[in-house]
Each structure stands twice: as C-alpha cells, then as structure tokens.
C-alpha cells in the first residue's frame, strides 16, 4: 500500500486495529499491520508505505519495497496507491471516493503547435495502466466508490483552463493525483497487480484553499479501507 505522505498512511492504518510494526528497508520504511479479524482466516499482511510526493519518488520507493519483498521470497500480491486528490466536477464531489479503472499519466509527452502529444504518440512508453476489472468492481461495490480514470500529474491543476483541457483529453477522468502512475509503473515492472484509490479533498481547477476538505477526505479514506479486506477476499476468490 503506497501513499504520498504520512497523513494518508495514517488514515489507512486507522482502518486496521491490529498492532503494527515499523520495518526499515533500503530506500523505504514500512508500517506493517494485518487486515482482517476473522479467526477462521489467515490475516493478510498489509505494508503501508509513505512513498513521497510525485510520480518519480513514488515509483522509486514502491520499487524498493517490491524488490526487497521479492528478494526475501515474500513477493506482494497487490500494490495499492491510496490517498486524497482533486475531483473533477460534477462526477467526483468533495468527500467522495474514486477507484481507478485506468491510471493515466496526463503530462508525459510533448507540447506541439497542434497541442499536447502523449508519449505513446511519439512512438514509445506507456501512459495508462489498467487495474484488474474484477478487483475494481469488488472494491467499488464494497466501498460505494465511483469508478473512472484517475490522472497522475507532476503539476497540480490550478486554473479552469487547465482543468478543461484535461477533461477534453480525458473525458472519463474523475480525479487527479501525483503518485498513481509512478506506483503503477513500479508494480508493472515486477508483474504485480495495481489499484488506485482516491478520496476527494478539493475540486480540480482554480486553487481555493478555503474550499479544501482534507479532513473529510482522510476520514473517507479510513472508512473505505475498513471495508477493504472483504473486497480483497472477494477478488481473490474469483
């Protein structure tokens, strides 16, 4: 489980009452806890990683954790990029939850006289990772989340014009964040499924800090992950 900052990591950790421990790895520090309290089942190990802000830092930290686990003979079954983010109106209002069915980097490419070209149209790279459909469905049903594209940006949108341009290029976009694609790139490199979950703290568009609802978004993230373990059980049984 990769988050950008400790506040997001802690919001997720509050959903799991089992005591945890800190695990130090080269390039990463994990908080390890368990998901699920049913005594008839083996509780899943959940590692929480505050990877840092931005796709590059998120990819580096997630890659370090994945590599350490693989070398130890205990590879991960799933990577989740979780956190708060901006929501595109009207599809993702403040306080709502979004689960990505497409994790897309919005600003990796080239500016041209005719507009922006994604890196794939330049003949290389990738711009979208798609989480397993059955997993997206299971998590959305368990949490009441909306599903759609979550954009990854290196510069947070701060104008109406930029928000409109993104929606034109990505009509299914519900949210934007700064880490999901980096986490997905690290997971894809090691063949591990990935999911992105965002709780909406602010509208995408002109920056208006008075309109941000970070506390409400963190609370929504905690509530969502309180329902996460049954969704994973449902997905793994498919």
C-alpha positions in Angstrom: 0.0 0.0 0.0 1.7 3.2 -1.1 0.6 6.7 0.0 2.2 10.0 -0.7 2.5 11.4 2.8 2.3 10.1 6.4 -1.2 11.7 7.0 -2.6 9.5 4.2 -0.7 6.4 5.5 -2.1 7.0 9.0 -5.6 7.4 7.6 -5.4 4.0 6.1 -3.7 2.4 9.2 -6.6 3.6 11.4 -8.9 1.2 9.5 -7.0 -1.8 10.8 -7.0 -2.1 14.6 -4.3 -4.8 14.8 -1.0 -3.5 16.3 1.7 -2.8 13.7 5.4 -2.6 13.5 7.9 -0.5 11.6 10.1 -2.3 9.0 13.2 -0.5 7.7 14.4 -1.4 4.2 17.0 0.2 1.9 15.2 3.1 0.4 11.9 2.6 2.2 10.3 2.4 5.7 7.1 0.3 6.0 4.5 0.2 8.7 3.3 -3.5 8.8 -0.1 -4.4 10.1 -2.8 -7.0 9.3 -6.1 -6.8 7.5 -9.0 -8.9 8.7 -10.0 -10.0 12.1 -11.9 -13.3 11.2 -10.2 -16.0 13.3 -11.2 -18.6 10.8 -8.9 -17.0 8.2 -5.3 -16.1 8.0 -5.0 -12.4 8.2 -3.4 -10.7 5.3 -0.2 -8.8 5.9 -0.6 -5.1 4.9 2.5 -3.0 4.4 1.9 0.8 4.4 4.5 3.0 2.7 4.5 6.8 2.7 6.4 6.9 -0.6 6.7 10.7 -1.1 5.1 13.3 -3.4 5.2 12.9 -7.1 5.4 10.1 -9.6 9.2 9.7 -9.6 9.6 9.4 -5.8 6.5 7.2 -5.6 8.0 4.8 -8.2 11.4 4.7 -6.6 10.1 3.9 -3.1 7.5 1.4 -4.3 10.1 -0.3 -6.5 12.4 -0.5 -3.5 9.7 -2.2 -1.3 8.7 -4.6 -4.1 12.3 -5.6 -4.8 13.1 -6.2 -1.1 10.0 -8.4 -0.8 10.8 -10.4 -3.9 14.4 -11.0 -2.8 13.2 -12.1 0.6 10.9 -14.7 -1.1 7.7 -13.0 0.0 6.5 -11.1 -3.1 3.5 -8.9 -2.8 0.1 -10.0 -4.3 -1.1 -6.5 -4.9 0.0 -2.8 -4.7 -2.5 -0.1 -3.9 -1.8 3.6 -4.4 -4.0 5.4 -1.9 -4.5 9.0 -0.9 -6.5 12.1 -1.3 -6.8 14.1 -4.5 -8.7 16.6 -6.6 -12.0 15.7 -8.1 -13.5 16.7 -11.5 -17.0 18.2 -11.1 -19.6 17.0 -11.2 -18.6 13.4 -11.3 -16.4 13.4 -8.1 -17.7 15.7 -5.4 -15.8 16.6 -2.2 -15.7 13.7 0.2 -16.5 11.0 -2.4 -14.3 8.0 -3.2 -12.9 7.1 -6.6 -11.4 3.8 -7.7 -9.4 4.0 -10.9 -10.3 1.6 -13.7 -7.5 3.4 -15.6 -4.4 5.0 -14.1 -3.2 7.6 -16.7 -0.3 10.0 -16.7 -1.6 13.3 -18.1 1.6 15.2 -18.8 4.1 12.8 -20.1 4.8 13.7 -23.7 5.5 16.8 -25.8 3.9 20.1 -26.5 3.5 20.9 -30.2 2.0 23.6 -32.3 -1.1 21.5 -32.6 -1.3 20.7 -28.9 -0.1 18.1 -26.4 1.0 14.7 -27.6 1.2 11.8 -25.2 4.5 9.9 -25.1 2.8 6.9 -26.9 2.1 9.1 -29.9 5.9 9.8 -30.0 6.4 6.1 -30.5 7.5 4.8 -27.1 6.5 4.3 -23.5 3.0 3.9 -22.0 0.5 6.3 -20.5 -2.1 4.1 -18.9 -2.2 1.1 -16.6 -5.4 -0.8 -16.0 -6.1 -2.5 -12.7 -7.9 -5.9 -12.8 -11.5 -5.3 -13.6 -12.7 -7.8 -11.0 -10.7 -6.0 -8.3 -12.1 -2.6 -9.3 -15.6 -3.9 -9.2 -15.2 -5.6 -5.9 -13.7 -2.5 -4.2 -16.2 -0.2 -5.7 -19.1 -2.4 -4.6 -17.7 -2.7 -1.0 -17.0 1.0 -0.6 -19.6 2.7 -2.7 -16.8 4.3 -4.8 -17.2 5.8 -8.2 -15.0 4.3 -11.0 -13.2 6.1 -13.8 -9.9 7.4 -14.9 -7.5 8.8 -12.3 -4.9 11.2 -13.8 -1.4 11.5 -12.5 0.2 15.0 -12.8 3.5 16.4 -11.8 2.0 19.9 -11.5 -1.4 20.1 -9.7 -4.1 21.8 -11.8 -4.7 25.4 -10.7 -6.8 27.0 -13.4 -10.1 26.5 -15.0 -8.4 26.4 -18.5 -6.1 23.6 -17.4 -9.0 21.6 -15.9 -11.0 22.0 -19.1 -8.0 20.9 -21.2 -7.6 17.8 -19.1 -11.3 16.9 -19.3 -11.2 17.3 -23.1 -8.2 14.9 -23.5 -9.5 12.5 -20.8 -13.4 12.7 -20.8 -13.6 9.8 -18.3 -11.4 11.4 -15.7 -12.8 11.7 -12.2 -9.8 12.6 -10.2 -6.2 13.7 -10.3 -3.3 12.9 -8.0 0.5 13.0 -8.2 1.6 9.4 -7.5 -0.6 6.7 -9.0 1.2 6.3 -12.3 4.6 6.1 -10.6 3.3 3.4 -8.3 1.7 1.6 -11.3 5.0 1.7 -13.3 6.9 0.1 -10.4 4.3 -2.6 -9.9 4.1 -3.3 -13.6 7.8 -3.8 -13.8 7.5 -6.7 -11.4 4.3 -8.1 -12.7 2.2 -7.2 -9.6 -1.4 -6.0 -10.0 -2.1 -2.4 -9.0 -5.1 -0.4 -7.8 -5.5 3.3 -7.2 -8.0 4.7 -4.6 -8.5 8.5 -4.1 -10.7 10.3 -1.6 -11.7 13.7 -3.0 -10.4 16.7 -0.9 -10.7 19.5 -3.4 -12.1 20.4 -6.8 -9.8 20.3 -9.8 -9.4 23.9 -11.1 -8.7 27.2 -9.6 -6.8 26.9 -6.3 -9.2 27.8 -3.4 -7.8 26.5 -0.1 -10.9 27.6 1.7 -12.8 25.1 -0.3 -10.5 22.2 0.5 -11.9 19.4 2.8 -8.7 17.4 3.6 -10.0 16.2 7.0 -13.2 14.9 5.4 -11.2 13.2 2.6 -8.9 11.5 5.1 -11.9 10.3 7.1 -13.5 8.9 3.9 -10.2 7.1 3.2 -10.2 5.5 6.6 -13.9 4.4 6.2 -13.2 2.9 2.8 -10.3 0.8 4.0 -12.3 -0.5 6.8 -14.3 -2.3 4.1 -11.2 -3.2 2.1 -10.4 -6.7 3.5 -13.7 -8.3 2.5 -13.3 -6.8 -1.0 -9.9 -8.4 -1.4 -11.2 -11.7 -0.2 -14.0 -11.5 -2.8 -11.5 -10.6 -5.5 -9.0 -13.4 -4.7 -11.8 -16.0 -4.6 -12.8 -15.2 -8.2 
